[in-house]
Amino acid sequence: MDVWEELDLDVAYETQTALLRHMEQDGDAVVGVKLGLTSPAKQKRMGISTPLTAWLTDAMTLQDGEALSLDGLIHPRVEPEIVFVMGERLEGPGVTAGQALAAVRTVHAGLEVIDSRFADFHFTLPDVVADNASAARFMVSDRGVDPRSVDLAAEACRISLNGVVAETGTGADVQGHPAEALALAVNSLGKRGLALEAGWIILTGGITDAVPFGPGDLVHVEFANLGALTMRSTGSTGSGRLD
């Protein structure tokens, strides 16, 4: 893909908003926000040290155990996430991690499928922001728990591909604590006059590096206290657009 070297972060977020408006015109509805590049593993691999925010819509949702059709995707990868569901509206800037966590209703196991228009996921920070942080699909466990009942920094998880453990990590791999990522999201949105709404789903960022997968692969994400999720892929990749 050709890149616009003069693209800065402000214009990238404006582009992201324009992309969201296009999705809404197609009938999609916003259901939450995702964070990207919140873990050292992801930052190191991507060569980018600044987390970012992007939008989730209902068209991206998958149910536990649901098969993911790869038709229309390019080169997807999957990562485990700790997911918050907001209990009340929260607006920044100036929100602390403790204040952010107090606004959460439940915390869940989650996984996110990312995909990118950029070959091998090679991009700059403005590039990936404009591309809605590579958001493709996501899955959240039905069962939620009180976030104050679990040590989220110590919450361990592993992601397996076809029965083989591919990556492991803990909640501390996300900004030291997932609530720090949540505060980062609300404060970043607040600077743009936006807020997190009650009922929204918040993906706090991949705990591990993202795992490539392909047709027929079985992905299993398991957390110590938050539960587990399973996804099998069908169809074939490469039919999406890679410029």
C-alpha positions in Angstrom: 0.0 0.0 0.0 1.2 3.5 -0.8 1.7 5.6 2.3 1.2 9.3 2.8 4.4 10.3 4.6 2.8 13.6 5.8 -0.1 11.8 7.6 -0.1 12.8 11.2 -2.0 11.4 14.2 -4.7 14.1 14.2 -5.5 13.5 10.5 -5.3 9.8 11.1 -8.0 9.9 13.8 -10.2 12.1 11.5 -9.7 9.4 8.8 -10.7 6.8 11.3 -13.9 8.7 12.1 -14.7 9.1 8.4 -14.3 5.3 8.1 -16.7 4.8 11.0 -19.3 7.0 9.4 -19.0 4.9 6.2 -19.6 1.8 8.2 -22.6 3.4 9.9 -24.0 4.3 6.5 -23.8 0.6 5.7 -25.9 -0.2 8.7 -23.2 -1.0 11.3 -23.7 0.3 14.9 -21.0 1.3 17.3 -20.8 -1.2 20.3 -17.5 -0.1 21.8 -13.9 0.8 21.6 -10.7 -1.2 21.2 -7.2 -0.4 22.3 -4.2 -1.4 20.2 -0.5 -1.8 21.0 -0.9 -1.8 24.7 1.5 -4.7 25.4 5.3 -4.6 25.2 5.2 -7.7 23.0 3.0 -6.0 20.4 4.9 -2.7 20.6 8.3 -4.4 20.1 7.2 -6.4 17.1 5.5 -3.5 15.4 8.2 -0.9 16.3 5.5 1.4 17.8 5.5 2.5 21.4 2.3 4.5 21.6 -1.1 2.8 22.3 -4.1 3.8 20.2 -7.9 3.6 20.1 -10.3 2.5 17.4 -14.0 1.6 17.0 -15.9 -1.7 17.4 -19.2 -2.3 15.6 -21.8 -5.0 15.8 -20.8 -6.4 12.4 -17.5 -7.4 14.0 -19.0 -9.6 16.7 -18.6 -13.4 17.0 -20.2 -15.7 19.4 -18.2 -18.3 21.5 -17.6 -21.4 19.3 -18.8 -19.6 16.2 -16.9 -20.4 13.0 -15.1 -17.4 11.4 -15.3 -17.2 7.7 -11.9 -16.0 6.3 -13.5 -15.0 3.1 -12.9 -11.3 2.6 -10.0 -11.2 5.0 -6.3 -10.8 4.0 -3.9 -12.2 6.6 -5.7 -12.3 9.9 -4.1 -12.9 13.3 -5.7 -13.5 16.7 -4.8 -12.4 20.3 -6.3 -12.8 23.8 -7.8 -9.8 25.5 -9.3 -8.8 28.8 -12.6 -7.1 28.0 -14.6 -4.6 30.0 -18.3 -3.9 29.7 -19.1 -0.4 30.9 -21.7 0.1 33.6 -21.9 3.8 33.3 -20.9 6.6 31.0 -17.3 7.8 31.5 -15.7 10.9 30.1 -12.1 12.2 30.2 -9.5 13.6 30.2 -8.1 13.3 33.7 -9.6 9.9 34.6 -7.5 7.6 36.7 -7.3 3.8 36.4 -9.2 3.5 39.7 -12.0 5.8 38.5 -12.2 3.9 35.2 -12.5 0.6 36.9 -15.2 1.9 39.1 -17.3 2.6 36.0 -17.0 -1.0 34.8 -20.0 -3.4 35.1 -18.3 -6.7 34.3 -15.0 -8.1 33.0 -14.8 -10.9 30.4 -12.5 -13.2 28.5 -12.1 -12.0 25.0 -10.2 -12.6 21.7 -9.7 -10.2 18.8 -9.1 -11.0 15.2 -7.0 -8.3 13.5 -6.4 -7.9 9.8 -4.5 -5.2 8.0 -4.4 -3.5 4.6 -0.6 -3.3 5.1 1.6 -6.2 4.0 3.0 -8.1 6.9 1.4 -5.6 9.3 4.2 -3.1 8.6 2.9 0.4 9.2 3.4 3.7 11.1 1.3 4.8 14.0 -0.8 7.2 11.9 -1.2 4.4 9.3 -2.7 1.9 11.7 -4.9 4.5 13.4 -6.4 5.5 10.0 -7.0 1.8 9.3 -9.1 1.6 12.5 -6.3 -0.3 14.3 -6.6 -3.4 12.1 -10.0 -4.2 13.7 -11.7 -7.2 12.0 -13.7 -9.4 14.4 -13.9 -10.0 18.2 -15.4 -12.4 20.6 -16.4 -11.9 24.3 -17.4 -14.5 26.8 -21.0 -14.6 27.9 -20.1 -14.9 31.5 -18.8 -11.7 33.2 -17.4 -11.2 36.6 -17.1 -8.3 39.0 -13.7 -6.7 38.0 -13.0 -6.0 41.7 -13.2 -9.7 42.5 -10.2 -10.7 40.3 -6.6 -9.6 40.4 -6.6 -8.5 36.8 -2.9 -7.7 36.7 -2.1 -11.3 37.7 -4.8 -12.8 35.5 -3.1 -15.5 33.4 -4.1 -16.5 29.9 -2.9 -18.7 27.1 -3.8 -18.9 23.4 -3.6 -22.3 21.6 -3.6 -23.1 17.9 -4.8 -26.6 17.0 -4.1 -27.7 20.6 -0.6 -26.3 20.9 0.0 -23.4 23.2 1.2 -20.5 21.0 1.5 -17.6 23.5 1.0 -16.9 27.2 0.7 -13.8 29.3 -1.0 -12.0 32.2 -3.1 -8.8 32.5 0.1 -7.0 33.6 1.2 -7.2 30.0 -1.4 -4.6 29.2 -0.1 -1.3 30.5 0.8 -2.9 33.8 -3.0 -3.3 34.5 -6.0 -3.4 32.1 -7.6 -0.6 34.0 -4.6 1.6 32.9 -5.5 0.8 29.3 -9.1 1.7 30.0 -8.1 5.1 31.5 -5.9 5.6 28.5 -8.8 5.0 26.2 -11.3 7.3 27.9 -8.7 10.1 28.3 -7.7 9.8 24.6 -11.3 10.0 23.5 -11.9 12.9 25.9 -9.3 15.0 24.2 -11.5 14.6 21.1 -14.7 15.4 22.8 -15.8 11.8 23.0 -16.7 9.4 25.9 -17.2 5.8 26.7 -20.9 5.0 26.9 -22.7 2.7 29.3 -23.0 -0.8 27.9 -20.1 -0.4 25.5 -17.5 -3.2 25.1 -13.9 -2.2 25.6 -11.1 -4.4 24.3 -8.1 -3.5 26.4 -5.5 -4.7 23.9 -3.7 -8.0 23.1 -2.0 -9.5 26.1 0.3 -11.5 23.9 1.7 -11.1 20.4 -0.9 -11.8 17.7 -0.9 -15.4 16.4 -1.3 -16.0 12.6 -3.9 -18.6 11.7 -5.5 -19.9 8.5 -8.3 -22.0 7.1 -9.5 -24.9 9.3 -7.4 -23.8 12.4 -8.9 -24.1 15.8 -8.1 -21.2 18.2 -8.6 -21.6 22.0 -8.2 -18.8 24.5 -8.2 -19.7 28.2 -8.0 -17.5 31.2 -7.4 -18.4 34.9 -10.6 -16.9 36.2 -12.4 -15.3 33.3 -13.2 -18.4 31.3 -12.4 -19.7 27.8 -13.3 -19.1 24.2 -13.1 -21.2 21.1 -13.1 -20.2 17.4 -12.6 -22.3 14.2 -11.9 -20.7 10.9 -13.4 -21.6 7.6 -13.1 -20.4 4.0 -9.9 -19.0 2.6 -7.9 -15.8 3.1 -6.5 -13.5 0.5 -9.7 -12.3 -1.0 -9.6 -9.0 0.9 -7.7 -6.0 -0.4 -4.0 -5.8 0.1 -2.6 -2.8 -1.7 
